[in-house]
Amino acid sequence: MLTANQRKALAALLASKSRVDAARVCGLSTKTLQGYEKLPEFAEALEKGRREALADAAHRLQEMRPLLN
C-alpha cells in the first residue's frame, strides 16, 4: 500500500510534464520521486496510471473522429 506522500507523488507525476514540476506540485524532492519510482509497487501504480491516461486520451480522440470527417 502506498503512503500518503507516495500517493501525492503519484498524482503529481501523472499530472505534470516533468519530474521537476511534479516535485514542486507535491512538495517533495526530485530525488525522493526518483526513489519512489524504483519501488515495485509505486512503479506499477505509475505505469497503470500512465496506461489509463493514454487509453482515455485515445478514447476521446475516437469520439472526436466523426467531428473531423
VEXDOMAR-294401 format. One record per residue: x, y, z of N, C-alpha, C in turn; residue in three letters; residue number from 1. Coordinates in steps of 0.001 Angstrom, whole numbers. Example, Ala and Ser with C-alpha at 12.3 -4.5 7.8 and 13.67 -1.06 7.14 Angstrom:
// residues 2
+---------+---------+---------+---------+---------+---------+---------+---------+---------+-----+-----+
|    n.px |    n.py |    n.pz |   ca.px |   ca.py |   ca.pz |    c.px |    c.py |    c.pz |   r |   k |
+---------+---------+---------+---------+---------+---------+---------+---------+---------+-----+-----+
|   13190 |   -5690 |    7800 |   12300 |   -4500 |    7800 |   13200 |   -3300 |    7800 | ALA |   1 |
|   12850 |   -2250 |    7080 |   13670 |   -1060 |    7140 |   12900 |      30 |    7870 | SER |   2 |
+---------+---------+---------+---------+---------+---------+---------+---------+---------+-----+-----+
This chain:
// residues 69
+---------+---------+---------+---------+---------+---------+---------+---------+---------+-----+-----+
|    n.px |    n.py |    n.pz |   ca.px |   ca.py |   ca.pz |    c.px |    c.py |    c.pz |   r |   k |
+---------+---------+---------+---------+---------+---------+---------+---------+---------+-----+-----+
|     846 |   -1184 |       0 |       0 |       0 |       0 |     888 |    1243 |       0 | MET |   1 |
|     526 |    2189 |    -839 |    1302 |    3423 |    -938 |    1051 |    4322 |     266 | LEU |   2 |
|    2089 |    5046 |     661 |    1949 |    6023 |    1740 |    1243 |    7269 |    1211 | THR |   3 |
|     871 |    8150 |    2110 |     219 |    9401 |    1706 |    1132 |   10207 |     778 | ALA |   4 |
|    2416 |   10307 |    1104 |    3351 |   11050 |     250 |    3522 |   10376 |   -1104 | ASN |   5 |
|    3529 |    9059 |   -1124 |    3637 |    8350 |   -2397 |    2405 |    8579 |   -3259 | GLN |   6 |
|    1228 |    8609 |   -2645 |       0 |    8886 |   -3402 |      26 |   10303 |   -3967 | ARG |   7 |
|     522 |   11269 |   -3180 |     661 |   12646 |   -3688 |    1650 |   12694 |   -4839 | LYS |   8 |
|    2764 |   11993 |   -4688 |    3784 |   11962 |   -5731 |    3239 |   11317 |   -6997 | ALA |   9 |
|    2487 |   10243 |   -6847 |    1909 |    9554 |   -7991 |     972 |   10479 |   -8762 | LEU |  10 |
|      89 |   11142 |   -8050 |    -845 |   12071 |   -8695 |     -92 |   13199 |   -9391 | ALA |  11 |
|     931 |   13712 |   -8741 |    1713 |   14805 |   -9331 |    2458 |   14345 |  -10578 | ALA |  12 |
|    3047 |   13161 |  -10537 |    3770 |   12656 |  -11708 |    2821 |   12433 |  -12884 | LEU |  13 |
|    1630 |   11960 |  -12600 |     665 |   11708 |  -13672 |     116 |   13000 |  -14267 | LEU |  14 |
|     100 |   14059 |  -13492 |    -486 |   15321 |  -13952 |     537 |   16328 |  -14468 | ALA |  15 |
|    1804 |   16077 |  -14221 |    2839 |   17062 |  -14547 |    3620 |   16667 |  -15795 | SER |  16 |
|    4256 |   17664 |  -16390 |    5039 |   17445 |  -17613 |    6431 |   16904 |  -17324 | LYS |  17 |
|    6919 |   17127 |  -16109 |    8269 |   16678 |  -15779 |    8338 |   16286 |  -14306 | SER |  18 |
|    9404 |   15578 |  -13970 |    9612 |   15202 |  -12572 |    9841 |   16451 |  -11715 | ARG |  19 |
|   10524 |   17447 |  -12282 |   10772 |   18689 |  -11541 |    9444 |   19375 |  -11215 | VAL |  20 |
|    8561 |   19467 |  -12201 |    7239 |   20060 |  -11959 |    6463 |   19241 |  -10935 | ASP |  21 |
|    6516 |   17916 |  -11056 |    5800 |   17052 |  -10122 |    6311 |   17243 |   -8703 | ALA |  22 |
|    7622 |   17354 |   -8548 |    8207 |   17564 |   -7221 |    7711 |   18873 |   -6620 | ALA |  23 |
|    7666 |   19890 |   -7448 |    7186 |   21192 |   -6994 |    5727 |   21100 |   -6539 | ARG |  24 |
|    4915 |   20406 |   -7329 |    3481 |   20291 |   -7039 |    3225 |   19543 |   -5731 | VAL |  25 |
|    3944 |   18435 |   -5537 |    3650 |   17617 |   -4359 |    4501 |   17971 |   -3146 | CYS |  26 |
|    5460 |   18869 |   -3315 |    6262 |   19312 |   -2177 |    7340 |   18334 |   -1746 | GLY |  27 |
|    7754 |   17456 |   -2657 |    8826 |   16509 |   -2375 |    9988 |   16781 |   -3318 | LEU |  28 |
|   11154 |   16261 |   -2985 |   12312 |   16488 |   -3847 |   12286 |   15541 |   -5049 | SER |  29 |
|   12990 |   15938 |   -6089 |   13085 |   15063 |   -7261 |   13800 |   13763 |   -6890 | THR |  30 |
|   14722 |   13848 |   -5965 |   15438 |   12654 |   -5507 |   14470 |   11674 |   -4833 | LYS |  31 |
|   13542 |   12207 |   -4063 |   12536 |   11360 |   -3421 |   11653 |   10705 |   -4471 | THR |  32 |
|   11243 |   11478 |   -5478 |   10407 |   10913 |   -6534 |   11163 |    9811 |   -7280 | LEU |  33 |
|   12429 |   10033 |   -7558 |   13236 |    9007 |   -8231 |   13309 |    7741 |   -7385 | GLN |  34 |
|   13449 |    7920 |   -6092 |   13480 |    6770 |   -5184 |   12165 |    6010 |   -5208 | GLY |  35 |
|   11057 |    6744 |   -5184 |    9741 |    6103 |   -5253 |    9595 |    5303 |   -6543 | TYR |  36 |
|   10067 |    5866 |   -7642 |    9912 |    5212 |   -8944 |   10674 |    3884 |   -9018 | GLU |  37 |
|   11623 |    3677 |   -8131 |   12372 |    2426 |   -8094 |   11667 |    1351 |   -7274 | LYS |  38 |
|   10647 |    1747 |   -6518 |    9897 |     784 |   -5706 |    8881 |      63 |   -6587 | LEU |  39 |
|    8871 |   -1265 |   -6569 |    7975 |   -2009 |   -7459 |    6504 |   -1599 |   -7365 | PRO |  40 |
|    5994 |   -1454 |   -6172 |    4574 |   -1110 |   -6019 |    4276 |     271 |   -6612 | GLU |  41 |
|    5159 |    1225 |   -6368 |    4975 |    2571 |   -6896 |    5122 |    2568 |   -8414 | PHE |  42 |
|    6138 |    1880 |   -8918 |    6372 |    1816 |  -10362 |    5175 |    1193 |  -11078 | ALA |  43 |
|    4598 |     156 |  -10491 |    3414 |    -474 |  -11080 |    2229 |     486 |  -11107 | GLU |  44 |
|    2031 |    1200 |  -10014 |     922 |    2160 |   -9949 |    1124 |    3289 |  -10956 | ALA |  45 |
|    2348 |    3738 |  -11113 |    2655 |    4803 |  -12069 |    2408 |    4320 |  -13499 | LEU |  46 |
|    2863 |    3132 |  -13807 |    2655 |    2575 |  -15148 |    1166 |    2371 |  -15426 | GLU |  47 |
|     443 |    1886 |  -14442 |   -1006 |    1699 |  -14599 |   -1685 |    3039 |  -14856 | LYS |  48 |
|   -1316 |    4055 |  -14108 |   -1884 |    5389 |  -14302 |   -1580 |    5943 |  -15680 | GLY |  49 |
|    -373 |    5725 |  -16148 |       8 |    6200 |  -17485 |    -767 |    5465 |  -18573 | ARG |  50 |
|    -915 |    4144 |  -18415 |   -1690 |    3368 |  -19393 |   -3143 |    3836 |  -19432 | ARG |  51 |
|   -3722 |    4074 |  -18254 |   -5106 |    4537 |  -18191 |   -5258 |    5911 |  -18828 | GLU |  52 |
|   -4303 |    6800 |  -18589 |   -4361 |    8135 |  -19185 |   -4255 |    8055 |  -20703 | ALA |  53 |
|   -3379 |    7192 |  -21193 |   -3228 |    7020 |  -22631 |   -4495 |    6424 |  -23251 | LEU |  54 |
|   -5068 |    5434 |  -22595 |   -6306 |    4822 |  -23094 |   -7446 |    5842 |  -23106 | ALA |  55 |
|   -7517 |    6665 |  -22083 |   -8544 |    7697 |  -22014 |   -8383 |    8705 |  -23147 | ASP |  56 |
|   -7143 |    9117 |  -23397 |   -6885 |   10070 |  -24480 |   -7247 |    9457 |  -25831 | ALA |  57 |
|   -6913 |    8190 |  -26027 |   -7252 |    7514 |  -27293 |   -8768 |    7422 |  -27460 | ALA |  58 |
|   -9452 |    7126 |  -26381 |  -10912 |    7040 |  -26431 |  -11522 |    8396 |  -26802 | HIS |  59 |
|  -11010 |    9461 |  -26200 |  -11534 |   10796 |  -26509 |  -11271 |   11167 |  -27968 | ARG |  60 |
|  -10126 |   10777 |  -28488 |   -9831 |   11037 |  -29900 |  -10792 |   10266 |  -30809 | LEU |  61 |
|  -11098 |    9038 |  -30449 |  -12046 |    8254 |  -31235 |  -13425 |    8908 |  -31236 | GLN |  62 |
|  -13821 |    9455 |  -30102 |  -15114 |   10133 |  -30017 |  -15147 |   11385 |  -30892 | GLU |  63 |
|  -14009 |   12016 |  -31085 |  -13934 |   13233 |  -31899 |  -13860 |   12941 |  -33391 | MET |  64 |
|  -13526 |   11720 |  -33736 |  -13313 |   11355 |  -35130 |  -14469 |   11751 |  -36057 | ARG |  65 |
|  -15737 |   11494 |  -35683 |  -16837 |   11911 |  -36568 |  -16879 |   13422 |  -36813 | PRO |  66 |
|  -16413 |   14179 |  -35846 |  -16423 |   15640 |  -35999 |  -15362 |   16110 |  -36991 | LEU |  67 |
|  -14344 |   15289 |  -37182 |  -13247 |   15675 |  -38072 |  -13483 |   15289 |  -39526 | LEU |  68 |
|  -14459 |   14432 |  -39760 |  -14757 |   13987 |  -41144 |  -15705 |   14913 |  -41850 | ASN |  69 |
+---------+---------+---------+---------+---------+---------+---------+---------+---------+-----+-----+
